Amino acid sequence: MERLDQQVSAYVDWKRDLVREITRYRGWLAHNRLNSEAVDHRLDRALRLLRSDQITLAFVGEFSRGKTELINSLFFSEYGQRMLPSRAGRTTMCPTELFYDPRAERSYIRLLPIETRLTETSIAQFKRTPRHWVSIPLDPSDPENMAQAFTQVAQTRAMPVEQAIQLGFHPDMLESAGKTGQVLVPAWRHALVNFDHPLLRQGLRILDTPGLNALGSEPELTLSMLPNAQAVIFLLSADTGVTASDMHVWQQHIHQLGEGTAGNLFAVLNKIDVLWDDLAGEAAVDEAIARVREQTAGQLGISSQDVLPLSAKQALLARVRNDQALLRRSRLGALEQLLCERLISHKERLLEERVVRQVLALMHNSQQVLGQRLGKVQEHRVLLAGHREDTGRMLEELTARTRHDHGLHHKRLLGLRTNERLLKRQGDLLRVAVRAERLEEHLARLRRTLKDSLTTLGINLGILHFFRSIELDLGQLEQEAELANKMVAAIYQRHNQENPLQGLDAPEFRIAPYQRELKALQAKADQFRLQIKTLLTEQGALTRRFFSTLVQEVIGLHQRLRQEAEQWAGDALTPLIQQSLEHKQQLEAHMLQLRGMALEARHTQQRAHLLERYVAELEQQLEQAGEMIRLLRRPAPAARQGKVVTLPSAAHPFGAREQA
């Protein structure tokens, strides 16, 4: 059974191979005079996506469920000790992100003071202004220094109950500070940990969250950070089962994430070592664990396959001691295997759809054009061989014929450029429907409502009106998109009728994924409004922060929608233009070769030799194209282990798009 870190390494190696082949393809295009600005832009986008790709794992649950211990056992056992603080009671007091930033000069922990909760500024906004954070240097070569520095995330502060309420904490969920009217609150709102660890360097990002309803008091976790994670792991304890507070967190904040994480939502039943009983025997222990697992799955309303019983503590001990028997008994391998099967495989499929298939389509097109060039050269070679007495005249005729074909492709390309300008105007209409100024009008109206309303009803109506306005804008965009899709479909249909052997499917601009995302955000807003009863009193600061975070999510959705509208309008005709441009370029190159042969070769034997050399060069270039295609079609690592067949030999660049 392969460990998760090994699977992540294989995934990163696969991405590195893709980057190498795409870069090689770009050089191949230039060598064969088949490159163009549009194709170069698309290859740039594919390379950026590969280089910026990350895998985020989020660990969620109430305190003392073993979240931090599980992170230690999964990722940091090679240090021979607990890197993240893990002991009885609460350890992680604030949400903590672990990652590697190659732009940073050294490793660090950055801590955002808890007082920043009084502002409406989101954590994402604070991340762009480092001066608000307290920075502590880290030395990755010194495990003791690292472990000591990590204890900062467990710091607390004593303050009056009233002040804690203003910060968004519920008094029933805080510990007493030992003085009347004083409670303990986390010293920090958020922690960023950047250090050079092999897995983090490869793009893994870990989010560790505190318990005691941290998800309710820090809305950005529920609205942004957890939905953006590739997998969410919900921790429970085998010695307590599903408690009332566990169920509250699950129902209010976690269960609905199953859709957003593409099914990568798991419940981990930790601390199964409390059920180990050497006197009862292994079979009895297995039966007890299976019973608790089924019961937990029933309570959470999920499949028992998505409930993973394990012992993080024993797994960490086993790895530090290299005790394989204890590691098997801890059952950590089952979680790693499931993460490999679901998480890594899902990431691979996304990259295959968004990068590999699109680049393969470009490669196949280029290969086809170069193959046609080779076919013409071989045809000319046969003709010249049959007219040895008058090869000069034959070369002139071939040049004239090629010039005529070139003129046809040039006219076709001019027609496509005209259509491209028409589509650009339609793309402008798409962007107008979701222009930034329109969104700012809705936001200004919402801010006035939140500021001036003295009743919960007034705030509720303001929020409903805001979402309704955005929904109407998306409806108008949908109408413009329908016209744009019809225009593109007609252009593609005409092209396919003229070129029946080179048919292409028309790309479609889809609004539905964004409409679904907007509805999900509105559902979260409705849920929040219903659960916060004292909206205008002690929870006022939390309410303002929640809607500030919610607004940032809507702004992000709007920006992505505008970008996709612009990108779609610019790329919709690219496959047709690329095909015509490559045909035109190959004919130009062919004319140069024929002209060169006519000028340089005075004898039939010399001309034949030049043609042979040209054929050999084209065959070599086609062989290189075939090799690049074979390497790109190799299945991703997880698919390889599952004996999945390679990608189909042809794929349309717009055949599969990731839904927003």
GIMO-V868660 format. One record per pair of residues at least 24 apart in sequence whose ideal C-beta (glycine too) atoms are under 10 Angstrom apart, sorted by the first residue. I is the first residue (numbers start at 1). J is the second residue. Records with the same first field share a line. If there is no record, write none. Layout:
I: J / J
//
This chain:
1: 328 / 333 / 334 / 336 / 337 / 340
2: 333 / 336 / 337 / 340 / 344 / 637 / 638 / 641
3: 74 / 319 / 332 / 333 / 336 / 337 / 340
4: 57 / 74 / 75 / 199 / 204 / 332 / 333 / 335 / 336 / 337 / 338 / 339 / 340 / 343 / 344
5: 74 / 75 / 77 / 78 / 198 / 199 / 202 / 204 / 336
6: 336 / 340 / 637
7: 336 / 337 / 339 / 340 / 341 / 343 / 344 / 345 / 637 / 638 / 641
8: 55 / 75 / 198 / 199 / 202 / 203 / 204 / 339 / 340 / 343 / 344 / 347 / 637
9: 198 / 199 / 202 / 637
10: 340 / 344 / 348 / 636 / 637 / 638 / 640 / 641
11: 53 / 55 / 202 / 203 / 204 / 340 / 343 / 344 / 345 / 347 / 348 / 351 / 636 / 637 / 638
12: 53 / 55 / 198 / 199 / 201 / 202 / 203 / 204 / 637
13: 202 / 637
14: 50 / 344 / 348 / 351 / 356 / 634 / 635 / 636 / 637 / 638 / 639 / 640
15: 49 / 50 / 51 / 53 / 202 / 203 / 347 / 348 / 351 / 355 / 636
16: 50 / 51 / 202
17: 631 / 632 / 634
18: 46 / 47 / 49 / 50 / 351 / 352 / 355 / 356 / 359 / 631 / 632 / 634 / 636
19: 46 / 47 / 50 / 51 / 355
20: 628 / 631
21: 356 / 359 / 363 / 627 / 628 / 629 / 630 / 631 / 632 / 634
22: 46 / 47 / 50 / 355 / 356 / 359 / 362 / 363 / 628 / 632
23: 47
24: 624 / 627 / 628 / 631
25: 359 / 360 / 362 / 363 / 366 / 624 / 625 / 628 / 629 / 632
27: 624
28: 363 / 366 / 367 / 370 / 621 / 624 / 625 / 628
29: 362 / 363 / 366 / 582 / 585 / 625
31: 617 / 621 / 624
32: 366 / 369 / 370 / 373 / 582 / 585 / 586 / 589 / 617 / 618 / 621 / 622 / 624 / 625
33: 582 / 585 / 586 / 588 / 589 / 592
34: 362 / 365 / 366 / 367 / 369 / 370 / 373 / 578 / 581 / 582 / 583 / 585 / 586 / 589 / 621
35: 366 / 581 / 582 / 585
36: 574 / 577 / 578 / 581 / 582 / 585
37: 581
38: 420 / 570 / 571 / 573 / 574 / 575 / 577 / 578 / 581
39: 359 / 362 / 365 / 366 / 574 / 575 / 577 / 578 / 581 / 582
41: 567 / 570 / 571 / 574
42: 358 / 359 / 361 / 362 / 567 / 570 / 571 / 574 / 575 / 578 / 653
43: 355 / 358 / 359 / 362
45: 354 / 355 / 358 / 567 / 571
46: 351 / 354 / 355 / 356 / 358 / 359 / 362
47: 355 / 359
49: 350 / 351 / 354 / 355
50: 351 / 354 / 355 / 356
51: 203
52: 203
53: 203 / 347 / 350 / 351 / 354 / 355
54: 99 / 100 / 200 / 202 / 203 / 204 / 205 / 228 / 230 / 347
55: 199 / 202 / 203 / 204 / 205 / 206 / 229 / 230 / 231 / 339 / 343 / 344 / 346 / 347
56: 97 / 99 / 203 / 204 / 205 / 206 / 207 / 225 / 226 / 228 / 229 / 230 / 231 / 232 / 261 / 343
57: 98 / 204 / 205 / 206 / 207 / 208 / 229 / 230 / 231 / 232 / 233 / 264 / 339 / 343
58: 95 / 97 / 205 / 206 / 207 / 208 / 209 / 221 / 225 / 226 / 227 / 228 / 229 / 230 / 231 / 232 / 233 / 234 / 254 / 257 / 261 / 265
59: 92 / 96 / 206 / 207 / 208 / 209 / 229 / 231 / 232 / 233 / 234 / 235 / 268
60: 95 / 207 / 208 / 209 / 210 / 211 / 214 / 215 / 221 / 222 / 226 / 229 / 232 / 233 / 234 / 235 / 249 / 250 / 253 / 254 / 257 / 265
61: 209 / 210 / 211 / 233 / 234 / 235 / 236 / 237 / 245 / 246 / 249 / 250 / 254 / 267 / 268 / 270
62: 90 / 210 / 211 / 212 / 213 / 214 / 234 / 235 / 236 / 237 / 240 / 243 / 245 / 246 / 248 / 249 / 250
63: 89 / 90 / 91 / 92 / 93 / 210 / 211 / 212 / 214 / 235 / 245
64: 88 / 89 / 90 / 91 / 211 / 235 / 237 / 239 / 240 / 270 / 271
65: 211 / 234 / 235 / 236 / 237 / 240 / 243 / 246 / 268 / 269 / 270 / 271 / 312
66: 235 / 236 / 237 / 238 / 268 / 270 / 271 / 310 / 311 / 312 / 313
67: 91 / 92 / 208 / 209 / 210 / 211 / 233 / 234 / 235 / 268 / 270 / 312
68: 92 / 96 / 150 / 153 / 154 / 208 / 210 / 235 / 312
69: 235 / 270 / 271 / 311 / 312 / 313 / 314 / 315 / 316
70: 208 / 233 / 235 / 268 / 270 / 310 / 311 / 312 / 313 / 315 / 316 / 332 / 335
71: 96 / 98 / 206 / 207 / 208 / 233 / 312 / 316
72: 312 / 313 / 315 / 316 / 319 / 320
73: 310 / 311 / 312 / 313 / 314 / 315 / 316 / 317 / 318 / 319 / 320 / 327 / 330 / 332 / 335
74: 199 / 206 / 233 / 312 / 315 / 316 / 319 / 332 / 335 / 336 / 339
75: 197 / 198 / 199 / 200 / 204 / 206
76: 143 / 146 / 147 / 197 / 199 / 206 / 316 / 319
77: 315 / 316 / 317 / 318 / 319 / 320 / 321 / 322 / 327 / 332
78: 143 / 197 / 198 / 319 / 320
79: 140 / 143 / 144 / 146 / 147 / 197 / 320
80: 143 / 319 / 320 / 321
81: 143 / 144 / 146 / 147 / 316 / 320
82: 143 / 147 / 150 / 313 / 316 / 320
83: 140 / 143 / 146 / 147 / 149 / 150 / 193 / 195 / 197
84: 146 / 147 / 150 / 151 / 153 / 154 / 193 / 206 / 208
85: 147 / 148 / 150 / 151 / 152 / 153 / 154
86: 150 / 154 / 312 / 313 / 316
87: 154
89: 154 / 175
90: 154 / 156 / 175 / 184 / 186 / 210 / 211 / 212
91: 150 / 151 / 153 / 154 / 208 / 210 / 211
92: 150 / 153 / 154 / 186 / 191 / 208 / 209 / 210 / 211 / 214
93: 152 / 153 / 154 / 155 / 156 / 157 / 184 / 185 / 186 / 187 / 188 / 191 / 210 / 211 / 212 / 214
94: 152 / 153 / 154 / 155 / 186 / 187 / 188 / 189 / 190 / 191 / 208 / 209 / 210 / 214 / 218
95: 123 / 153 / 186 / 188 / 189 / 190 / 191 / 192 / 207 / 208 / 209 / 210 / 214 / 215 / 218 / 220 / 221 / 225 / 226
96: 150 / 152 / 153 / 154 / 188 / 190 / 191 / 192 / 193 / 206 / 207 / 208 / 209 / 210
97: 123 / 127 / 190 / 191 / 192 / 193 / 194 / 205 / 206 / 207 / 208 / 225
98: 150 / 191 / 192 / 193 / 194 / 195 / 197 / 199 / 200 / 204 / 205 / 206 / 207 / 208
99: 192 / 193 / 194 / 195 / 197 / 200 / 201 / 203 / 204 / 205 / 206 / 207
100: 193 / 194 / 195 / 196 / 197 / 198 / 199 / 200 / 201 / 202 / 203 / 204 / 205
101: 192 / 194 / 195 / 196 / 200
102: 194 / 196 / 201
103: 194
104: 194 / 195 / 196
106: 137 / 138 / 139 / 140 / 194 / 195 / 196
107: 136 / 137 / 138 / 139 / 140 / 141 / 146 / 149 / 193 / 194 / 195 / 196 / 197
108: 133 / 135 / 136 / 137 / 138 / 149 / 192 / 193 / 194 / 195
109: 133 / 134 / 135 / 136 / 137 / 138 / 146 / 149 / 150 / 152 / 153 / 188 / 191 / 192 / 193 / 194 / 195
110: 134 / 135 / 136 / 188 / 190 / 191 / 192 / 193 / 194
111: 135 / 136 / 152 / 153 / 155 / 187 / 188 / 189 / 190 / 191 / 192 / 193
112: 188 / 189 / 190 / 191 / 192
113: 157 / 187 / 188 / 189 / 190
114: 155 / 156 / 157 / 159 / 164 / 167 / 168 / 169 / 185 / 186 / 187 / 188 / 189 / 190
115: 157 / 163 / 166 / 167 / 187 / 189
116: 167 / 188 / 189 / 190 / 545
117: 166 / 167 / 168 / 169 / 185 / 189 / 217 / 218 / 541 / 542 / 545
118: 163 / 166 / 167 / 168 / 541 / 544 / 545
119: 541 / 544 / 545 / 548
120: 447 / 450 / 541 / 544 / 545 / 546 / 547 / 548 / 549 / 551
121: 545 / 548 / 549 / 552
122: 219 / 220 / 223 / 224 / 545 / 548 / 549 / 550 / 551 / 552 / 553
123: 189 / 190 / 192 / 218 / 219 / 220 / 221 / 224 / 225 / 545 / 549 / 552
124: 220 / 224 / 225 / 549 / 552 / 553 / 556
125: 220 / 548 / 549 / 552
126: 189 / 190 / 192
127: 190 / 192
130: 192
132: 189
133: 188 / 189 / 190 / 191 / 192
134: 187 / 188 / 191
135: 192
136: 191 / 193
138: 193 / 194 / 195 / 196
139: 195
140: 195 / 196 / 197
141: 196
146: 193 / 195 / 197
149: 193 / 195
150: 191 / 193
152: 187 / 188 / 191 / 193
153: 186 / 187 / 188 / 190 / 191 / 193 / 208 / 210
154: 186 / 187 / 188 / 210
155: 186 / 187 / 188
156: 183 / 184 / 185 / 186 / 187 / 188
157: 183 / 184 / 185 / 186 / 187 / 188
158: 182 / 183 / 184 / 185
159: 183 / 184 / 185
161: 185 / 538
162: 538
164: 538
165: 534 / 537 / 538 / 539 / 540 / 541 / 542
166: 538 / 539 / 540 / 541 / 542
167: 217 / 541 / 542 / 545
168: 216 / 217 / 218 / 219 / 538 / 539 / 540 / 541 / 542 / 543 / 544 / 545 / 546
169: 212 / 213 / 214 / 216 / 217 / 538 / 542
170: 212 / 213 / 216 / 217 / 538 / 539 / 542
171: 538
172: 212 / 213
173: 211 / 212 / 213 / 214 / 216 / 217 / 245
174: 212
175: 212
185: 217
186: 210 / 212 / 214 / 217 / 218
189: 217 / 218 / 220
190: 218 / 220 / 221 / 225
203: 347
204: 230
205: 229 / 230
207: 232 / 233
209: 235 / 249 / 253
211: 235 / 245 / 246 / 249
212: 245 / 249
213: 245 / 248 / 249 / 252 / 253
214: 249 / 253
215: 248 / 249 / 252 / 253 / 254
216: 248 / 249 / 252 / 253 / 528 / 531 / 532 / 539 / 542 / 546
217: 539 / 542 / 545 / 546
218: 542 / 545 / 546 / 549
219: 253 / 524 / 528 / 542 / 543 / 545 / 546 / 547 / 548 / 549 / 550 / 553
220: 545 / 546 / 548 / 549 / 550 / 552 / 553
221: 253 / 549
222: 252 / 253 / 254 / 256 / 257 / 524 / 527 / 528 / 546 / 549
223: 253 / 520 / 521 / 524 / 525 / 528 / 546 / 549 / 550 / 552 / 553
224: 549 / 550 / 552 / 553 / 556
226: 253 / 254 / 256 / 257 / 260 / 261 / 265
227: 256 / 257 / 259 / 260 / 261 / 517 / 520 / 521 / 524 / 553
228: 260 / 261
229: 257 / 260 / 261 / 264 / 265 / 343
230: 261 / 262 / 264 / 339 / 342 / 343 / 344 / 346 / 347 / 350
231: 257 / 261 / 262 / 263 / 264 / 265 / 266 / 338 / 339 / 342 / 343 / 344 / 346 / 347
232: 257 / 258 / 260 / 261 / 264 / 265 / 266 / 267
233: 264 / 265 / 266 / 267 / 268 / 308 / 335 / 339
234: 265 / 266 / 267 / 268 / 269 / 300 / 302 / 306 / 307
235: 266 / 267 / 268 / 269 / 270 / 271 / 312
236: 267 / 268 / 269 / 270 / 271 / 292 / 296 / 299 / 300 / 307 / 309
237: 268 / 269 / 270 / 271 / 272 / 274
238: 268 / 269 / 270 / 271 / 272 / 273 / 274 / 275 / 288 / 289 / 292 / 293 / 296 / 309 / 310 / 311
239: 270 / 271 / 272 / 273 / 274 / 275 / 292
240: 271 / 274
241: 269 / 292 / 295 / 296 / 299
242: 267 / 269 / 292 / 295 / 296 / 298 / 299 / 300
246: 296 / 299 / 300
247: 299 / 300
248: 531
250: 299 / 300 / 301 / 302
251: 300 / 301
252: 527 / 528 / 531
253: 524 / 527
254: 300
255: 300 / 301 / 302
256: 520 / 523 / 524 / 527
258: 302 / 306
259: 516 / 520
260: 517 / 520
261: 342 / 343 / 346
262: 342 / 343 / 346 / 347 / 349 / 350
263: 306 / 342 / 343 / 346
264: 306 / 338 / 339 / 342 / 343 / 345 / 346 / 347
265: 300 / 302 / 306 / 342
266: 302 / 305 / 306 / 307 / 308 / 335 / 338 / 339 / 342 / 343
267: 293 / 296 / 297 / 299 / 300 / 302 / 303 / 304 / 306 / 307 / 308 / 309
268: 296 / 306 / 307 / 308 / 309 / 310 / 312 / 331 / 332 / 334 / 335
269: 293 / 295 / 296 / 297 / 307 / 308 / 309 / 310 / 311 / 331
270: 308 / 309 / 310 / 311 / 312 / 313 / 315
271: 309 / 310 / 311 / 312 / 313 / 314
272: 308 / 309 / 310 / 311 / 312 / 314 / 329 / 330 / 331
273: 310 / 311 / 312 / 313 / 314 / 315 / 317 / 326 / 329 / 330
274: 311
275: 309 / 311
276: 311 / 314 / 329
282: 329
285: 329
289: 331
305: 334 / 338
306: 338 / 342
308: 332 / 334 / 335 / 336 / 337 / 338 / 339
309: 334 / 335
310: 334 / 335 / 336
340: 637 / 638 / 641
341: 638 / 641 / 642
342: 638
343: 638
344: 636 / 637 / 638 / 639 / 641
345: 636 / 637 / 638 / 639 / 641 / 642 / 644
346: 638
347: 636 / 638
348: 635 / 636 / 637 / 638 / 639 / 640 / 644
349: 636 / 638 / 639 / 656 / 658
350: 656 / 658
351: 636 / 658
352: 632 / 633 / 635 / 636 / 639 / 647 / 651 / 656
353: 651 / 655 / 656 / 657 / 658
354: 656 / 657 / 658
355: 632
356: 632 / 633 / 634 / 636 / 647 / 651
357: 632 / 633 / 647 / 648 / 650 / 651 / 652 / 653 / 654 / 655 / 656
358: 571 / 575 / 651 / 652 / 653 / 654 / 655 / 656 / 657
359: 628 / 629 / 632 / 651 / 653
360: 628 / 629 / 632 / 633 / 647 / 648 / 649 / 650 / 651 / 652 / 653
361: 504 / 575 / 578 / 650 / 651 / 652 / 653 / 654 / 655
362: 574 / 575 / 578 / 582 / 653
363: 625 / 626 / 628 / 629 / 632 / 633 / 650 / 651
364: 625 / 629 / 649 / 650 / 651 / 652 / 653
365: 502 / 504 / 575 / 578 / 579 / 582 / 583 / 650 / 653
366: 578 / 579 / 582 / 586 / 621 / 622 / 625 / 628 / 629
367: 621 / 622 / 624 / 625 / 626 / 628 / 629
368: 501 / 502 / 579 / 582 / 583 / 625 / 650
369: 502 / 578 / 579 / 581 / 582 / 583 / 584 / 585 / 586 / 587
370: 582 / 586 / 589 / 618 / 619 / 621 / 622 / 624 / 625
371: 586 / 618 / 619 / 622 / 625
372: 582 / 583 / 586 / 587 / 590
373: 582 / 583 / 585 / 586 / 587 / 589 / 590 / 593 / 614 / 618 / 621 / 622
374: 586 / 614 / 615 / 617 / 618 / 619 / 621 / 622
375: 618
376: 401 / 402 / 405 / 586 / 587 / 590 / 593 / 594 / 618
377: 590 / 593 / 594 / 611 / 612 / 614 / 615 / 617 / 618 / 619
378: 611 / 614 / 615 / 618 / 619
380: 590 / 593 / 594 / 597 / 607 / 611 / 614 / 615
381: 607 / 608 / 611 / 612 / 614 / 615
382: 611
384: 597 / 604 / 607 / 608 / 611
385: 604 / 608 / 611
387: 604
388: 604 / 605 / 607 / 608
389: 604
390: 604
391: 597 / 598 / 601 / 603 / 604 / 605 / 606 / 607 / 608
392: 597 / 598 / 601 / 602 / 604 / 607
393: 598
394: 598 / 607
395: 594 / 595 / 597 / 598 / 599 / 601 / 607
396: 594 / 595 / 598
397: 594
398: 590 / 591 / 594 / 597 / 598
399: 590 / 591 / 592 / 593 / 594 / 595 / 597 / 598
400: 591 / 594
401: 594
402: 586 / 587 / 588 / 590 / 591 / 593 / 594 / 595
403: 587 / 588 / 590 / 591 / 594
404: 587
405: 583 / 584 / 586 / 587 / 590 / 591
406: 583 / 584 / 585 / 586 / 587 / 588 / 590 / 591
407: 584 / 587
408: 580 / 583 / 584 / 587
409: 579 / 580 / 581 / 582 / 583 / 584 / 585 / 586 / 587 / 588
410: 580 / 581 / 583 / 584 / 587 / 588
411: 580
412: 495 / 498 / 499 / 576 / 577 / 579 / 580 / 581 / 583 / 584
413: 576 / 577 / 579 / 580 / 581 / 583 / 584
414: 580
415: 491 / 494 / 495 / 576 / 580
416: 491 / 495 / 573 / 574 / 576 / 577 / 579 / 580 / 581
417: 573 / 577 / 580
419: 487 / 488 / 490 / 491 / 494 / 495 / 572 / 573 / 576 / 577
420: 491 / 569 / 570 / 572 / 573 / 574 / 576 / 577
422: 487 / 491 / 573
423: 484 / 487 / 488 / 491 / 568 / 569 / 570 / 572 / 573
424: 566 / 569 / 570 / 572 / 573
425: 484 / 569
426: 480 / 481 / 483 / 484 / 485 / 486 / 487 / 488 / 509 / 569 / 572
427: 480 / 484 / 509 / 565 / 566 / 567 / 568 / 569 / 570 / 572
428: 480 / 565 / 566 / 569
429: 476 / 477 / 479 / 480 / 481 / 483 / 484 / 565 / 569
430: 476 / 477 / 480 / 481 / 483 / 484 / 509 / 511 / 561 / 562 / 564 / 565 / 566 / 568 / 569
431: 477 / 480 / 561 / 562 / 563 / 565 / 566 / 569
432: 476 / 477 / 480 / 565
433: 473 / 474 / 475 / 476 / 477 / 478 / 479 / 480 / 481 / 511 / 561 / 562 / 565
434: 470 / 473 / 474 / 476 / 477 / 480 / 511 / 514 / 557 / 558 / 559 / 561 / 562 / 565
435: 473 / 558 / 562
436: 555 / 558 / 559 / 562
438: 469 / 470 / 473 / 476 / 558
439: 469 / 470 / 473 / 551 / 554 / 555 / 557 / 558 / 559 / 562
440: 555 / 558
441: 469
442: 466 / 467 / 468 / 469 / 470 / 472 / 473 / 551 / 554 / 558
443: 469 / 470 / 551 / 554 / 555 / 558
445: 469
446: 547 / 550 / 551 / 554
447: 547 / 548 / 551
450: 543 / 544 / 547 / 548 / 551
451: 544
453: 535 / 536
454: 536
455: 535 / 536
456: 529 / 532 / 533 / 534 / 535 / 536 / 543
457: 535
458: 536
459: 529 / 535 / 536 / 543 / 547
460: 525 / 526 / 529 / 530 / 535
462: 547
463: 522 / 525 / 526 / 528 / 529 / 547 / 550
464: 522 / 525 / 526 / 529
466: 522 / 525 / 547 / 550 / 551 / 554
467: 518 / 519 / 521 / 522 / 523 / 525 / 526 / 550 / 554
468: 522
470: 514 / 515 / 518 / 521 / 522 / 554 / 557 / 558
471: 515 / 518 / 519 / 522
473: 518 / 558 / 561
474: 511 / 512 / 514 / 515 / 518 / 557 / 558 / 561
475: 511 / 515
477: 509 / 511 / 514 / 515 / 561 / 562 / 565
478: 509 / 510 / 511 / 512 / 514 / 515
479: 511
480: 509 / 511 / 565
481: 508 / 509 / 510 / 511 / 565 / 568
482: 508 / 509 / 511
484: 508 / 509 / 565 / 568 / 569 / 572
485: 509 / 510 / 568 / 572
487: 572
488: 568 / 569 / 572 / 573 / 576 / 654
491: 572 / 573 / 576
492: 572 / 573 / 575 / 576
494: 576
495: 573 / 575 / 576 / 579 / 580
496: 576
499: 576 / 579 / 580 / 583
502: 575 / 576 / 579 / 580 / 583
503: 652
504: 575 / 576 / 579 / 652 / 653 / 654
505: 575 / 652 / 653 / 654 / 655
506: 572 / 573 / 575 / 576 / 652 / 654
507: 568 / 571 / 572 / 573 / 574 / 575 / 652 / 653 / 654 / 655 / 657
508: 568 / 572 / 654 / 657
509: 564 / 565 / 567 / 568 / 569 / 572 / 654 / 657
510: 564 / 568 / 657 / 659 / 660
511: 561 / 564 / 565 / 660
512: 659 / 660
513: 560 / 561 / 564 / 657 / 658 / 659 / 660
514: 557 / 558 / 560 / 561 / 564 / 659 / 660
515: 561 / 660
516: 659 / 660
517: 553 / 554 / 556 / 557 / 560 / 561 / 659 / 660
518: 553 / 554 / 557 / 558 / 561
520: 553 / 557
521: 550 / 551 / 553 / 554 / 557
522: 550 / 554
524: 549 / 550 / 553
525: 550 / 553 / 554
557: 660
560: 660
561: 660
564: 657 / 660
568: 654 / 657
571: 653 / 654
572: 654
574: 653 / 654
575: 652 / 653 / 654
578: 653
586: 618
589: 618
590: 614
593: 617 / 618
//
